[in-house]
Amino acid sequence: MTIDQLKEVMKYHLKSFNDEGVGINDQTIHNSVLSDSDGIGNANSKTIYRAFMRWTMTENGHEDKVWPSDWFEKDVSYLASKII
């Protein structure tokens, strides 16, 4: 998986949670779409998205890297560069 492929997967999953109508692109800030207070308990858009992405990385032969603590306030390009 390349960084561009990873960004496409990230944007695909962000679109699934985008009830805010935010434009989804490489500069989309995660917390403009995702939330830790929607859903039920730990099953919220923030944790589900992160689980999707971690699964995607390991299924494609990549290391399950530690995510930066500020990922939620950063954009798609930033996070992709840190977890690829």
PDB file with SEQRES, HELIX, SHEET and CRYST1 records, atoms N, CA, C and O in Angstrom:
SEQRES   1 A   84  MET THR ILE ASP GLN LEU LYS GLU VAL MET LYS TYR HIS          
SEQRES   2 A   84  LEU LYS SER PHE ASN ASP GLU GLY VAL GLY ILE ASN ASP          
SEQRES   3 A   84  GLN THR ILE HIS ASN SER VAL LEU SER ASP SER ASP GLY          
SEQRES   4 A   84  ILE GLY ASN ALA ASN SER LYS THR ILE TYR ARG ALA PHE          
SEQRES   5 A   84  MET ARG TRP THR MET THR GLU ASN GLY HIS GLU ASP LYS          
SEQRES   6 A   84  VAL TRP PRO SER ASP TRP PHE GLU LYS ASP VAL SER TYR          
SEQRES   7 A   84  LEU ALA SER LYS ILE ILE                                      
HELIX    1 AA1 ILE A    3  SER A   16  1                                  14    
HELIX    2 AA2 HIS A   30  SER A   32  5                                   3    
HELIX    3 AA3 SER A   45  GLU A   59  1                                  15    
HELIX    4 AA4 TRP A   71  GLU A   73  5                                   3    
HELIX    5 AA5 VAL A   76  ILE A   83  1                                   8    
CRYST1    1.000    1.000    1.000  90.00  90.00  90.00 P 1           1          
ATOM      1  N   MET A   1       0.849  -1.177   0.000  1.00  0.00           N  
ATOM      2  CA  MET A   1       0.000   0.000   0.000  1.00  0.00           C  
ATOM      3  C   MET A   1       0.890   1.234   0.000  1.00  0.00           C  
ATOM      4  O   MET A   1       1.821   1.347   0.797  1.00  0.00           O  
ATOM      5  N   THR A   2       0.589   2.152  -0.905  1.00  0.00           N  
ATOM      6  CA  THR A   2       1.331   3.413  -0.964  1.00  0.00           C  
ATOM      7  C   THR A   2       0.646   4.455  -0.091  1.00  0.00           C  
ATOM      8  O   THR A   2      -0.477   4.246   0.369  1.00  0.00           O  
ATOM      9  N   ILE A   3       1.309   5.556   0.131  1.00  0.00           N  
ATOM     10  CA  ILE A   3       0.705   6.635   0.916  1.00  0.00           C  
ATOM     11  C   ILE A   3      -0.534   7.188   0.213  1.00  0.00           C  
ATOM     12  O   ILE A   3      -1.505   7.551   0.876  1.00  0.00           O  
ATOM     13  N   ASP A   4      -0.515   7.258  -1.117  1.00  0.00           N  
ATOM     14  CA  ASP A   4      -1.692   7.748  -1.842  1.00  0.00           C  
ATOM     15  C   ASP A   4      -2.873   6.791  -1.706  1.00  0.00           C  
ATOM     16  O   ASP A   4      -4.015   7.231  -1.572  1.00  0.00           O  
ATOM     17  N   GLN A   5      -2.608   5.494  -1.738  1.00  0.00           N  
ATOM     18  CA  GLN A   5      -3.669   4.510  -1.531  1.00  0.00           C  
ATOM     19  C   GLN A   5      -4.230   4.619  -0.119  1.00  0.00           C  
ATOM     20  O   GLN A   5      -5.442   4.543   0.080  1.00  0.00           O  
ATOM     21  N   LEU A   6      -3.351   4.797   0.857  1.00  0.00           N  
ATOM     22  CA  LEU A   6      -3.786   4.960   2.233  1.00  0.00           C  
ATOM     23  C   LEU A   6      -4.691   6.184   2.373  1.00  0.00           C  
ATOM     24  O   LEU A   6      -5.738   6.111   3.018  1.00  0.00           O  
ATOM     25  N   LYS A   7      -4.302   7.287   1.784  1.00  0.00           N  
ATOM     26  CA  LYS A   7      -5.129   8.499   1.866  1.00  0.00           C  
ATOM     27  C   LYS A   7      -6.493   8.283   1.230  1.00  0.00           C  
ATOM     28  O   LYS A   7      -7.488   8.812   1.725  1.00  0.00           O  
ATOM     29  N   GLU A   8      -6.563   7.522   0.152  1.00  0.00           N  
ATOM     30  CA  GLU A   8      -7.852   7.231  -0.486  1.00  0.00           C  
ATOM     31  C   GLU A   8      -8.746   6.412   0.449  1.00  0.00           C  
ATOM     32  O   GLU A   8      -9.945   6.673   0.546  1.00  0.00           O  
ATOM     33  N   VAL A   9      -8.174   5.432   1.129  1.00  0.00           N  
ATOM     34  CA  VAL A   9      -8.934   4.625   2.092  1.00  0.00           C  
ATOM     35  C   VAL A   9      -9.409   5.506   3.247  1.00  0.00           C  
ATOM     36  O   VAL A   9     -10.551   5.388   3.691  1.00  0.00           O  
ATOM     37  N   MET A  10      -8.543   6.381   3.730  1.00  0.00           N  
ATOM     38  CA  MET A  10      -8.912   7.274   4.827  1.00  0.00           C  
ATOM     39  C   MET A  10     -10.081   8.167   4.419  1.00  0.00           C  
ATOM     40  O   MET A  10     -11.029   8.346   5.183  1.00  0.00           O  
ATOM     41  N   LYS A  11     -10.010   8.722   3.221  1.00  0.00           N  
ATOM     42  CA  LYS A  11     -11.082   9.616   2.752  1.00  0.00           C  
ATOM     43  C   LYS A  11     -12.376   8.838   2.533  1.00  0.00           C  
ATOM     44  O   LYS A  11     -13.460   9.354   2.803  1.00  0.00           O  
ATOM     45  N   TYR A  12     -12.274   7.615   2.050  1.00  0.00           N  
ATOM     46  CA  TYR A  12     -13.459   6.768   1.871  1.00  0.00           C  
ATOM     47  C   TYR A  12     -14.181   6.578   3.212  1.00  0.00           C  
ATOM     48  O   TYR A  12     -15.398   6.740   3.294  1.00  0.00           O  
ATOM     49  N   HIS A  13     -13.431   6.237   4.250  1.00  0.00           N  
ATOM     50  CA  HIS A  13     -14.048   6.006   5.561  1.00  0.00           C  
ATOM     51  C   HIS A  13     -14.546   7.307   6.187  1.00  0.00           C  
ATOM     52  O   HIS A  13     -15.573   7.303   6.866  1.00  0.00           O  
ATOM     53  N   LEU A  14     -13.850   8.402   5.978  1.00  0.00           N  
ATOM     54  CA  LEU A  14     -14.348   9.687   6.482  1.00  0.00           C  
ATOM     55  C   LEU A  14     -15.696  10.031   5.850  1.00  0.00           C  
ATOM     56  O   LEU A  14     -16.584  10.555   6.522  1.00  0.00           O  
ATOM     57  N   LYS A  15     -15.846   9.738   4.566  1.00  0.00           N  
ATOM     58  CA  LYS A  15     -17.118  10.018   3.886  1.00  0.00           C  
ATOM     59  C   LYS A  15     -18.263   9.253   4.539  1.00  0.00           C  
ATOM     60  O   LYS A  15     -19.389   9.747   4.577  1.00  0.00           O  
ATOM     61  N   SER A  16     -17.994   8.066   5.049  1.00  0.00           N  
ATOM     62  CA  SER A  16     -19.029   7.257   5.699  1.00  0.00           C  
ATOM     63  C   SER A  16     -19.582   7.908   6.960  1.00  0.00           C  
ATOM     64  O   SER A  16     -20.733   7.674   7.328  1.00  0.00           O  
ATOM     65  N   PHE A  17     -18.771   8.720   7.619  1.00  0.00           N  
ATOM     66  CA  PHE A  17     -19.175   9.373   8.863  1.00  0.00           C  
ATOM     67  C   PHE A  17     -19.550  10.842   8.669  1.00  0.00           C  
ATOM     68  O   PHE A  17     -19.823  11.539   9.646  1.00  0.00           O  
ATOM     69  N   ASN A  18     -19.569  11.314   7.444  1.00  0.00           N  
ATOM     70  CA  ASN A  18     -19.672  12.738   7.162  1.00  0.00           C  
ATOM     71  C   ASN A  18     -21.108  13.253   7.134  1.00  0.00           C  
ATOM     72  O   ASN A  18     -21.591  13.673   6.083  1.00  0.00           O  
ATOM     73  N   ASP A  19     -21.788  13.227   8.261  1.00  0.00           N  
ATOM     74  CA  ASP A  19     -23.138  13.805   8.299  1.00  0.00           C  
ATOM     75  C   ASP A  19     -23.090  15.324   8.470  1.00  0.00           C  
ATOM     76  O   ASP A  19     -24.127  15.987   8.466  1.00  0.00           O  
ATOM     77  N   GLU A  20     -21.885  15.868   8.619  1.00  0.00           N  
ATOM     78  CA  GLU A  20     -21.702  17.318   8.715  1.00  0.00           C  
ATOM     79  C   GLU A  20     -21.633  17.983   7.343  1.00  0.00           C  
ATOM     80  O   GLU A  20     -21.746  19.205   7.242  1.00  0.00           O  
ATOM     81  N   GLY A  21     -21.451  17.194   6.291  1.00  0.00           N  
ATOM     82  CA  GLY A  21     -21.348  17.746   4.946  1.00  0.00           C  
ATOM     83  C   GLY A  21     -20.024  18.437   4.653  1.00  0.00           C  
ATOM     84  O   GLY A  21     -19.964  19.326   3.804  1.00  0.00           O  
ATOM     85  N   VAL A  22     -18.973  18.040   5.340  1.00  0.00           N  
ATOM     86  CA  VAL A  22     -17.646  18.608   5.155  1.00  0.00           C  
ATOM     87  C   VAL A  22     -17.055  18.088   3.847  1.00  0.00           C  
ATOM     88  O   VAL A  22     -17.251  16.923   3.501  1.00  0.00           O  
ATOM     89  N   GLY A  23     -16.336  18.939   3.119  1.00  0.00           N  
ATOM     90  CA  GLY A  23     -15.611  18.486   1.934  1.00  0.00           C  
ATOM     91  C   GLY A  23     -14.487  17.559   2.354  1.00  0.00           C  
ATOM     92  O   GLY A  23     -13.682  17.913   3.215  1.00  0.00           O  
ATOM     93  N   ILE A  24     -14.420  16.386   1.760  1.00  0.00           N  
ATOM     94  CA  ILE A  24     -13.409  15.403   2.141  1.00  0.00           C  
ATOM     95  C   ILE A  24     -12.280  15.423   1.116  1.00  0.00           C  
ATOM     96  O   ILE A  24     -12.493  15.152  -0.066  1.00  0.00           O  
ATOM     97  N   ASN A  25     -11.082  15.748   1.585  1.00  0.00           N  
ATOM     98  CA  ASN A  25      -9.886  15.751   0.743  1.00  0.00           C  
ATOM     99  C   ASN A  25      -8.670  15.541   1.638  1.00  0.00           C  
ATOM    100  O   ASN A  25      -8.816  15.270   2.829  1.00  0.00           O  
ATOM    101  N   ASP A  26      -7.480  15.665   1.074  1.00  0.00           N  
ATOM    102  CA  ASP A  26      -6.256  15.421   1.837  1.00  0.00           C  
ATOM    103  C   ASP A  26      -6.062  16.397   2.996  1.00  0.00           C  
ATOM    104  O   ASP A  26      -5.314  16.108   3.930  1.00  0.00           O  
ATOM    105  N   GLN A  27      -6.728  17.546   2.943  1.00  0.00           N  
ATOM    106  CA  GLN A  27      -6.582  18.558   3.992  1.00  0.00           C  
ATOM    107  C   GLN A  27      -7.719  18.523   5.025  1.00  0.00           C  
ATOM    108  O   GLN A  27      -7.777  19.381   5.905  1.00  0.00           O  
ATOM    109  N   THR A  28      -8.609  17.552   4.926  1.00  0.00           N  
ATOM    110  CA  THR A  28      -9.710  17.438   5.879  1.00  0.00           C  
ATOM    111  C   THR A  28      -9.169  17.118   7.268  1.00  0.00           C  
ATOM    112  O   THR A  28      -8.436  16.147   7.453  1.00  0.00           O  
ATOM    113  N   ILE A  29      -9.538  17.940   8.231  1.00  0.00           N  
ATOM    114  CA  ILE A  29      -9.150  17.720   9.632  1.00  0.00           C  
ATOM    115  C   ILE A  29     -10.095  16.666  10.213  1.00  0.00           C  
ATOM    116  O   ILE A  29     -11.314  16.764  10.073  1.00  0.00           O  
ATOM    117  N   HIS A  30      -9.522  15.675  10.856  1.00  0.00           N  
ATOM    118  CA  HIS A  30     -10.319  14.548  11.342  1.00  0.00           C  
ATOM    119  C   HIS A  30     -11.465  14.963  12.261  1.00  0.00           C  
ATOM    120  O   HIS A  30     -12.571  14.434  12.145  1.00  0.00           O  
ATOM    121  N   ASN A  31     -11.215  15.905  13.174  1.00  0.00           N  
ATOM    122  CA  ASN A  31     -12.283  16.254  14.121  1.00  0.00           C  
ATOM    123  C   ASN A  31     -13.388  17.113  13.506  1.00  0.00           C  
ATOM    124  O   ASN A  31     -14.363  17.439  14.184  1.00  0.00           O  
ATOM    125  N   SER A  32     -13.247  17.483  12.229  1.00  0.00           N  
ATOM    126  CA  SER A  32     -14.336  18.185  11.559  1.00  0.00           C  
ATOM    127  C   SER A  32     -15.394  17.204  11.060  1.00  0.00           C  
ATOM    128  O   SER A  32     -16.492  17.607  10.677  1.00  0.00           O  
ATOM    129  N   VAL A  33     -15.056  15.912  11.067  1.00  0.00           N  
ATOM    130  CA  VAL A  33     -15.978  14.867  10.612  1.00  0.00           C  
ATOM    131  C   VAL A  33     -16.258  13.871  11.730  1.00  0.00           C  
ATOM    132  O   VAL A  33     -17.409  13.501  11.962  1.00  0.00           O  
ATOM    133  N   LEU A  34     -15.217  13.442  12.415  1.00  0.00           N  
ATOM    134  CA  LEU A  34     -15.333  12.400  13.438  1.00  0.00           C  
ATOM    135  C   LEU A  34     -15.630  13.004  14.804  1.00  0.00           C  
ATOM    136  O   LEU A  34     -15.364  14.177  15.065  1.00  0.00           O  
ATOM    137  N   SER A  35     -16.192  12.158  15.666  1.00  0.00           N  
ATOM    138  CA  SER A  35     -16.510  12.606  17.021  1.00  0.00           C  
ATOM    139  C   SER A  35     -16.323  11.462  18.004  1.00  0.00           C  
ATOM    140  O   SER A  35     -16.492  10.295  17.651  1.00  0.00           O  
ATOM    141  N   ASP A  36     -15.977  11.797  19.220  1.00  0.00           N  
ATOM    142  CA  ASP A  36     -15.908  10.776  20.269  1.00  0.00           C  
ATOM    143  C   ASP A  36     -17.167  10.771  21.120  1.00  0.00           C  
ATOM    144  O   ASP A  36     -17.240  10.057  22.120  1.00  0.00           O  
ATOM    145  N   SER A  37     -18.163  11.566  20.728  1.00  0.00           N  
ATOM    146  CA  SER A  37     -19.408  11.624  21.506  1.00  0.00           C  
ATOM    147  C   SER A  37     -20.626  11.175  20.707  1.00  0.00           C  
ATOM    148  O   SER A  37     -21.750  11.277  21.198  1.00  0.00           O  
ATOM    149  N   ASP A  38     -20.428  10.683  19.492  1.00  0.00           N  
ATOM    150  CA  ASP A  38     -21.559  10.113  18.758  1.00  0.00           C  
ATOM    151  C   ASP A  38     -21.558   8.602  18.983  1.00  0.00           C  
ATOM    152  O   ASP A  38     -20.638   8.084  19.616  1.00  0.00           O  
ATOM    153  N   GLY A  39     -22.522   7.912  18.502  1.00  0.00           N  
ATOM    154  CA  GLY A  39     -22.568   6.463  18.648  1.00  0.00           C  
ATOM    155  C   GLY A  39     -22.952   6.038  20.048  1.00  0.00           C  
ATOM    156  O   GLY A  39     -23.642   6.754  20.774  1.00  0.00           O  
ATOM    157  N   ILE A  40     -22.486   4.851  20.407  1.00  0.00           N  
ATOM    158  CA  ILE A  40     -22.828   4.251  21.701  1.00  0.00           C  
ATOM    159  C   ILE A  40     -21.536   3.835  22.394  1.00  0.00           C  
ATOM    160  O   ILE A  40     -20.801   2.988  21.887  1.00  0.00           O  
ATOM    161  N   GLY A  41     -21.260   4.431  23.554  1.00  0.00           N  
ATOM    162  CA  GLY A  41     -20.052   4.094  24.305  1.00  0.00           C  
ATOM    163  C   GLY A  41     -18.802   4.308  23.474  1.00  0.00           C  
ATOM    164  O   GLY A  41     -18.616   5.367  22.875  1.00  0.00           O  
ATOM    165  N   ASN A  42     -17.936   3.281  23.440  1.00  0.00           N  
ATOM    166  CA  ASN A  42     -16.714   3.374  22.646  1.00  0.00           C  
ATOM    167  C   ASN A  42     -16.947   3.150  21.164  1.00  0.00           C  
ATOM    168  O   ASN A  42     -16.026   3.304  20.362  1.00  0.00           O  
ATOM    169  N   ALA A  43     -18.145   2.795  20.796  1.00  0.00           N  
ATOM    170  CA  ALA A  43     -18.481   2.616  19.371  1.00  0.00           C  
ATOM    171  C   ALA A  43     -18.907   3.961  18.805  1.00  0.00           C  
ATOM    172  O   ALA A  43     -20.086   4.195  18.539  1.00  0.00           O  
ATOM    173  N   ASN A  44     -17.931   4.838  18.625  1.00  0.00           N  
ATOM    174  CA  ASN A  44     -18.200   6.155  18.058  1.00  0.00           C  
ATOM    175  C   ASN A  44     -17.364   6.320  16.793  1.00  0.00           C  
ATOM    176  O   ASN A  44     -16.477   5.510  16.522  1.00  0.00           O  
ATOM    177  N   SER A  45     -17.642   7.352  16.031  1.00  0.00           N  
ATOM    178  CA  SER A  45     -16.966   7.503  14.740  1.00  0.00           C  
ATOM    179  C   SER A  45     -15.449   7.611  14.880  1.00  0.00           C  
ATOM    180  O   SER A  45     -14.718   7.113  14.024  1.00  0.00           O  
ATOM    181  N   LYS A  46     -14.976   8.238  15.921  1.00  0.00           N  
ATOM    182  CA  LYS A  46     -13.526   8.389  16.111  1.00  0.00           C  
ATOM    183  C   LYS A  46     -12.862   7.030  16.318  1.00  0.00           C  
ATOM    184  O   LYS A  46     -11.864   6.733  15.660  1.00  0.00           O  
ATOM    185  N   THR A  47     -13.382   6.215  17.200  1.00  0.00           N  
ATOM    186  CA  THR A  47     -12.749   4.923  17.489  1.00  0.00           C  
ATOM    187  C   THR A  47     -12.974   3.916  16.366  1.00  0.00           C  
ATOM    188  O   THR A  47     -12.095   3.101  16.084  1.00  0.00           O  
ATOM    189  N   ILE A  48     -14.135   3.961  15.725  1.00  0.00           N  
ATOM    190  CA  ILE A  48     -14.390   3.042  14.616  1.00  0.00           C  
ATOM    191  C   ILE A  48     -13.459   3.360  13.443  1.00  0.00           C  
ATOM    192  O   ILE A  48     -12.883   2.449  12.848  1.00  0.00           O  
ATOM    193  N   TYR A  49     -13.308   4.634  13.110  1.00  0.00           N  
ATOM    194  CA  TYR A  49     -12.403   5.047  12.034  1.00  0.00           C  
ATOM    195  C   TYR A  49     -10.981   4.582  12.326  1.00  0.00           C  
ATOM    196  O   TYR A  49     -10.311   4.023  11.458  1.00  0.00           O  
ATOM    197  N   ARG A  50     -10.535   4.814  13.531  1.00  0.00           N  
ATOM    198  CA  ARG A  50      -9.174   4.409  13.891  1.00  0.00           C  
ATOM    199  C   ARG A  50      -9.019   2.894  13.771  1.00  0.00           C  
ATOM    200  O   ARG A  50      -7.994   2.419  13.281  1.00  0.00           O  
ATOM    201  N   ALA A  51     -10.008   2.137  14.204  1.00  0.00           N  
ATOM    202  CA  ALA A  51      -9.953   0.676  14.089  1.00  0.00           C  
ATOM    203  C   ALA A  51      -9.926   0.244  12.622  1.00  0.00           C  
ATOM    204  O   ALA A  51      -9.175  -0.662  12.260  1.00  0.00           O  
ATOM    205  N   PHE A  52     -10.740   0.884  11.774  1.00  0.00           N  
ATOM    206  CA  PHE A  52     -10.714   0.591  10.339  1.00  0.00           C  
ATOM    207  C   PHE A  52      -9.316   0.800   9.774  1.00  0.00           C  
ATOM    208  O   PHE A  52      -8.805  -0.043   9.036  1.00  0.00           O  
ATOM    209  N   MET A  53      -8.708   1.911  10.117  1.00  0.00           N  
ATOM    210  CA  MET A  53      -7.413   2.246   9.552  1.00  0.00           C  
ATOM    211  C   MET A  53      -6.319   1.309  10.074  1.00  0.00           C  
ATOM    212  O   MET A  53      -5.438   0.908   9.313  1.00  0.00           O  
ATOM    213  N   ARG A  54      -6.366   0.963  11.343  1.00  0.00           N  
ATOM    214  CA  ARG A  54      -5.377   0.031  11.892  1.00  0.00           C  
ATOM    215  C   ARG A  54      -5.510  -1.336  11.228  1.00  0.00           C  
ATOM    216  O   ARG A  54      -4.508  -1.970  10.897  1.00  0.00           O  
ATOM    217  N   TRP A  55      -6.742  -1.786  11.036  1.00  0.00           N  
ATOM    218  CA  TRP A  55      -6.980  -3.062  10.365  1.00  0.00           C  
ATOM    219  C   TRP A  55      -6.460  -3.011   8.931  1.00  0.00           C  
ATOM    220  O   TRP A  55      -5.803  -3.945   8.470  1.00  0.00           O  
ATOM    221  N   THR A  56      -6.752  -1.922   8.230  1.00  0.00           N  
ATOM    222  CA  THR A  56      -6.299  -1.753   6.849  1.00  0.00           C  
ATOM    223  C   THR A  56      -4.785  -1.846   6.757  1.00  0.00           C  
ATOM    224  O   THR A  56      -4.248  -2.521   5.879  1.00  0.00           O  
ATOM    225  N   MET A  57      -4.104  -1.171   7.662  1.00  0.00           N  
ATOM    226  CA  MET A  57      -2.639  -1.178   7.628  1.00  0.00           C  
ATOM    227  C   MET A  57      -2.094  -2.588   7.851  1.00  0.00           C  
ATOM    228  O   MET A  57      -1.241  -3.038   7.087  1.00  0.00           O  
ATOM    229  N   THR A  58      -2.557  -3.281   8.861  1.00  0.00           N  
ATOM    230  CA  THR A  58      -2.018  -4.615   9.152  1.00  0.00           C  
ATOM    231  C   THR A  58      -2.398  -5.615   8.067  1.00  0.00           C  
ATOM    232  O   THR A  58      -1.596  -6.486   7.730  1.00  0.00           O  
ATOM    233  N   GLU A  59      -3.591  -5.511   7.518  1.00  0.00           N  
ATOM    234  CA  GLU A  59      -4.009  -6.417   6.447  1.00  0.00           C  
ATOM    235  C   GLU A  59      -3.203  -6.207   5.176  1.00  0.00           C  
ATOM    236  O   GLU A  59      -3.128  -7.105   4.338  1.00  0.00           O  
ATOM    237  N   ASN A  60      -2.608  -5.053   5.025  1.00  0.00           N  
ATOM    238  CA  ASN A  60      -1.786  -4.757   3.854  1.00  0.00           C  
ATOM    239  C   ASN A  60      -0.296  -4.867   4.148  1.00  0.00           C  
ATOM    240  O   ASN A  60       0.534  -4.340   3.405  1.00  0.00           O  
ATOM    241  N   GLY A  61       0.038  -5.559   5.243  1.00  0.00           N  
ATOM    242  CA  GLY A  61       1.429  -5.875   5.536  1.00  0.00           C  
ATOM    243  C   GLY A  61       2.232  -4.784   6.207  1.00  0.00           C  
ATOM    244  O   GLY A  61       3.458  -4.872   6.275  1.00  0.00           O  
ATOM    245  N   HIS A  62       1.561  -3.751   6.707  1.00  0.00           N  
ATOM    246  CA  HIS A  62       2.267  -2.666   7.375  1.00  0.00           C  
ATOM    247  C   HIS A  62       2.230  -2.861   8.892  1.00  0.00           C  
ATOM    248  O   HIS A  62       1.357  -3.543   9.430  1.00  0.00           O  
ATOM    249  N   GLU A  63       3.178  -2.258   9.543  1.00  0.00           N  
ATOM    250  CA  GLU A  63       3.252  -2.259  11.003  1.00  0.00           C  
ATOM    251  C   GLU A  63       2.088  -1.452  11.578  1.00  0.00           C  
ATOM    252  O   GLU A  63       1.674  -0.448  10.999  1.00  0.00           O  
ATOM    253  N   ASP A  64       1.573  -1.890  12.701  1.00  0.00           N  
ATOM    254  CA  ASP A  64       0.537  -1.146  13.420  1.00  0.00           C  
ATOM    255  C   ASP A  64       1.245  -0.112  14.292  1.00  0.00           C  
ATOM    256  O   ASP A  64       1.474  -0.334  15.481  1.00  0.00           O  
ATOM    257  N   LYS A  65       1.583   1.015  13.682  1.00  0.00           N  
ATOM    258  CA  LYS A  65       2.367   2.045  14.365  1.00  0.00           C  
ATOM    259  C   LYS A  65       1.528   2.795  15.404  1.00  0.00           C  
ATOM    260  O   LYS A  65       0.302   2.862  15.316  1.00  0.00           O  
ATOM    261  N   VAL A  66       2.224   3.347  16.374  1.00  0.00           N  
ATOM    262  CA  VAL A  66       1.591   4.210  17.362  1.00  0.00           C  
ATOM    263  C   VAL A  66       1.157   5.491  16.656  1.00  0.00           C  
ATOM    264  O   VAL A  66       1.948   6.118  15.952  1.00  0.00           O  
ATOM    265  N   TRP A  67      -0.101   5.872  16.849  1.00  0.00           N  
ATOM    266  CA  TRP A  67      -0.608   7.089  16.225  1.00  0.00           C  
ATOM    267  C   TRP A  67      -0.173   8.302  17.036  1.00  0.00           C  
ATOM    268  O   TRP A  67      -0.109   8.238  18.264  1.00  0.00           O  
ATOM    269  N   PRO A  68       0.124   9.404  16.359  1.00  0.00           N  
ATOM    270  CA  PRO A  68       0.485  10.622  17.088  1.00  0.00           C  
ATOM    271  C   PRO A  68      -0.686  11.072  17.971  1.00  0.00           C  
ATOM    272  O   PRO A  68      -1.847  10.937  17.585  1.00  0.00           O  
ATOM    273  N   SER A  69      -0.380  11.595  19.130  1.00  0.00           N  
ATOM    274  CA  SER A  69      -1.431  11.983  20.073  1.00  0.00           C  
ATOM    275  C   SER A  69      -2.317  13.102  19.533  1.00  0.00           C  
ATOM    276  O   SER A  69      -3.446  13.271  19.993  1.00  0.00           O  
ATOM    277  N   ASP A  70      -1.823  13.857  18.577  1.00  0.00           N  
ATOM    278  CA  ASP A  70      -2.597  14.979  18.034  1.00  0.00           C  
ATOM    279  C   ASP A  70      -3.312  14.649  16.716  1.00  0.00           C  
ATOM    280  O   ASP A  70      -3.776  15.563  16.033  1.00  0.00           O  
ATOM    281  N   TRP A  71      -3.411  13.376  16.347  1.00  0.00           N  
ATOM    282  CA  TRP A  71      -3.963  12.996  15.049  1.00  0.00           C  
ATOM    283  C   TRP A  71      -5.372  13.531  14.819  1.00  0.00           C  
ATOM    284  O   TRP A  71      -5.720  13.878  13.690  1.00  0.00           O  
ATOM    285  N   PHE A  72      -6.182  13.605  15.861  1.00  0.00           N  
ATOM    286  CA  PHE A  72      -7.577  14.013  15.736  1.00  0.00           C  
ATOM    287  C   PHE A  72      -7.710  15.464  15.278  1.00  0.00           C  
ATOM    288  O   PHE A  72      -8.705  15.834  14.655  1.00  0.00           O  
ATOM    289  N   GLU A  73      -6.719  16.273  15.586  1.00  0.00           N  
ATOM    290  CA  GLU A  73      -6.717  17.689  15.202  1.00  0.00           C  
ATOM    291  C   GLU A  73      -5.937  17.934  13.910  1.00  0.00           C  
ATOM    292  O   GLU A  73      -5.761  19.082  13.502  1.00  0.00           O  
ATOM    293  N   LYS A  74      -5.476  16.879  13.275  1.00  0.00           N  
ATOM    294  CA  LYS A  74      -4.653  16.985  12.061  1.00  0.00           C  
ATOM    295  C   LYS A  74      -5.408  16.445  10.849  1.00  0.00           C  
ATOM    296  O   LYS A  74      -6.456  15.811  10.971  1.00  0.00           O  
ATOM    297  N   ASP A  75      -4.838  16.718   9.674  1.00  0.00           N  
ATOM    298  CA  ASP A  75      -5.510  16.324   8.433  1.00  0.00           C  
ATOM    299  C   ASP A  75      -5.081  14.941   7.939  1.00  0.00           C  
ATOM    300  O   ASP A  75      -4.191  14.300   8.498  1.00  0.00           O  
ATOM    301  N   VAL A  76      -5.742  14.515   6.882  1.00  0.00           N  
ATOM    302  CA  VAL A  76      -5.513  13.202   6.281  1.00  0.00           C  
ATOM    303  C   VAL A  76      -4.048  13.037   5.887  1.00  0.00           C  
ATOM    304  O   VAL A  76      -3.439  12.015   6.205  1.00  0.00           O  
ATOM    305  N   SER A  77      -3.473  14.021   5.201  1.00  0.00           N  
ATOM    306  CA  SER A  77      -2.082  13.909   4.742  1.00  0.00           C  
ATOM    307  C   SER A  77      -1.119  13.720   5.917  1.00  0.00           C  
ATOM    308  O   SER A  77      -0.212  12.891   5.857  1.00  0.00           O  
ATOM    309  N   TYR A  78      -1.321  14.487   6.973  1.00  0.00           N  
ATOM    310  CA  TYR A  78      -0.454  14.387   8.158  1.00  0.00           C  
ATOM    311  C   TYR A  78      -0.511  12.982   8.748  1.00  0.00           C  
ATOM    312  O   TYR A  78       0.527  12.360   8.974  1.00  0.00           O  
ATOM    313  N   LEU A  79      -1.716  12.484   8.998  1.00  0.00           N  
ATOM    314  CA  LEU A  79      -1.840  11.189   9.639  1.00  0.00           C  
ATOM    315  C   LEU A  79      -1.294  10.086   8.733  1.00  0.00           C  
ATOM    316  O   LEU A  79      -0.597   9.188   9.204  1.00  0.00           O  
ATOM    317  N   ALA A  80      -1.599  10.146   7.464  1.00  0.00           N  
ATOM    318  CA  ALA A  80      -1.090   9.115   6.548  1.00  0.00           C  
ATOM    319  C   ALA A  80       0.429   9.050   6.587  1.00  0.00           C  
ATOM    320  O   ALA A  80       1.004   7.961   6.562  1.00  0.00           O  
ATOM    321  N   SER A  81       1.078  10.192   6.646  1.00  0.00           N  
ATOM    322  CA  SER A  81       2.548  10.217   6.658  1.00  0.00           C  
ATOM    323  C   SER A  81       3.115   9.639   7.954  1.00  0.00           C  
ATOM    324  O   SER A  81       4.269   9.211   7.987  1.00  0.00           O  
ATOM    325  N   LYS A  82       2.322   9.622   9.010  1.00  0.00           N  
ATOM    326  CA  LYS A  82       2.804   9.117  10.300  1.00  0.00           C  
ATOM    327  C   LYS A  82       2.554   7.626  10.491  1.00  0.00           C  
ATOM    328  O   LYS A  82       3.269   6.977  11.254  1.00  0.00           O  
ATOM    329  N   ILE A  83       1.539   7.067   9.803  1.00  0.00           N  
ATOM    330  CA  ILE A  83       1.199   5.662  10.055  1.00  0.00           C  
ATOM    331  C   ILE A  83       1.587   4.720   8.918  1.00  0.00           C  
ATOM    332  O   ILE A  83       1.446   3.505   9.059  1.00  0.00           O  
ATOM    333  N   ILE A  84       2.068   5.246   7.809  1.00  0.00           N  
ATOM    334  CA  ILE A  84       2.451   4.393   6.683  1.00  0.00           C  
ATOM    335  C   ILE A  84       3.786   3.703   6.968  1.00  0.00           C  
ATOM    336  O   ILE A  84       4.278   2.940   6.135  1.00  0.00           O  
TER     337      ILE A  84                                                      
END                                                                             
